[in-house]
Amino acid sequence: MAYAYTYRRRRRSFSSGGPLVAFLIVASFGILFAGCGAPKDDEPMEEFTFTADDVARFRELTGQEEGSTTSVEAQPYLDAEEGGIESEEEMPVLDLSLVSTYDSIRSGPAATGEDLYRVTNTFLNVRSAPNVTADSSDRLDNGDVITVLEFVDAAWAHVRLPNGREGYVAQRYIAKLTSEAKLAEEKEKFKDLYFVDFGFLNVRKAPDGQSDKIGELPGQAFVKVLSKDDVWARIPFESGEGYVAVQYLSPFLPNFLVRQEQFALPVLHYRLEEEGTLSALPAHLDLLKQEGYQIITLRDFRTLLLEQEERDVRLEPRSVALVISGITPENVTELSDVLRSSNVKATLCVQTQYVGLTGITEKTILTLQANGHDIQSGGHTGDDLRSLTNAQVELELKQSRKILEQYTRKPVFAIAYPLGGANARVEAKAVEAGYLLGVGAAQERTFQREQFLRLPAFVISSSATAEEVLGLVKGE
């Protein structure tokens, strides 16, 4: 496939021979493909286009290896007005291995339905009978959701799979999905239920070690305790009752995966397109820190969400997410200086049309990342995605993610929709492109899991005072 590549360069002097050689090579290609007309003296920018073959020739002349992600390579040009890329074969190839994980994370209250359990191990064999020697009929992966029909004992559960088939799985590798509000109710279902925590357990006629043995219980078997003291427990047994030693009993509870359904995380979105926004930022951040608020990135939030799939962990109180878009080659250095002086880390949503040799270089991106900032997508062209065709939306989302991942070498999972433009169609395309989060335009302090692809955010204007921003965060 041959992309057309667009470079923009500013007139400037070069102080070393290496950059000068590269400049002359690029310029020669530009003259060859752009024609012989001379540019006007008052034009601040010049633009020329060449193909992927020309890029390969440029790499050969400069000694750059194929596949290198250094900043001498500009990014594929997206022509949204001409309909963009028309075939799936020309779409960027992305790693979509986390799509199912992200779908599970975004699933709302329906995911905590009656008797729904999630696989917590890397994989889990489904067997034809409740023992490890039984044939394996299916295999489940981490994150898969199944329905528990009954617990056979403390070790095995009889389950129904998403495909409708039934089988048996090891109980310790699954966890009940529930919300914090329903956790106490779920635990109540297993009140007074114990299991034999030994190889076997004798059942006696009376609470006395010398009493007649009337039977025994296998290890892991459930025991319903009718009453007990420190030594003996009275239990139903066969058609009557019996007594067992308490020391060989343990309370039974399945594993629980408590899902936090609502998040109190104000998202502050600073758009640098508005003049003066960057100048207002330090005072806002200083007051928030003075009031005890913790400034986090969207990557911090993603880390929390991934941990919540494994254990019950919560968002720290008084957390605020900081998102910045509208980043250009002209303001990126000042932005870096402001954030460094404020000692704050932010999510920086970059439009990839600005990424390249004469724009926001790889060195700049890696420096921002080394300083703790989170690099995410701001789209490619900055066009409102709602106004584009499906093919154009898909290309915008996939291309920007692909370019940034080549530079950052980290997963890109969030996008600040240009102009806040998102609807159900755009969200569906974001899912297909492998995004977990999307920053929208609704102004709310809290949100549900179902809103992860259109997170509410406060767009902060340059005229906003620090006290006004604090009021938004507090909900005043």
Secondary structure, DSSP 4 states (H G I P E B T S, - for coil): ---EEEEEEE-----SHHHHHHHHHHHHHHHHHH-SPPPPTT-SEEEEEEEHHHHHHHHHHHTPPTT---TTS-PBPP-GGGT---SGGGSPP---TTHHHHHHHH--GGGG-TTEEEE-SSEEEEESSSSTTSPEEEEEETT-EEEEEEESSSSEEEEE-TTS-EEEEEGGGEEEEEEGGGHHHHHHTTTTEEEE-SSEEEEESSSSTTSPEEEEEETT-EEE-SEE-SSEEEEEETTEEEEEEGGGEEE---EEEEE--EEE--EEEEETTSTTHHHHHHHHHHHHHHTTPEEE-HHHHHHHHHHHTTS---PPTTEEEEEEE---TTTHHHHHHHHHHHT---EEEE-GGGBSTTSB-HHHHHHHHHTTPEEEE--SS---GGGS-HHHHHHHHHHHHHHHHHHH-S---EEE-GGG---HHHHHHHHHTT-SEEE-S---SEEEGGGGGGB--EEE-TT--HHHHHHHHHT-
